[in-house]
Amino acid sequence: MYMNYGHLELRIEELLKERDISKNTICKELDIPRSNFNRYCRNEFQRLDANLICKLCDYFDCEVGELICYVKE
């Protein structure tokens, strides 16, 4: 029996817009491949890279809870 526990969503797009930062800029400054970053922006990921989450929190000067939200289904 399959249980649906919901999913996680990254708020990268919202944070980029709020701070007026381009995807090219953040990818270049954090040395993240653009194709990988786009998947995270579209919430098309299976696993989260803890190092990337730390990089993003540091870059956006935010807490994990401001970057990631849990969506119950």
Secondary structure, 3 states (H helix, E strand, C coil): CCCCCCEEEECHHHHHHHHCCCHHHHHHHHCCCHHHHHHHHCCCCCCCCHHHHHHHHHHHCCCHHHHEEEECC
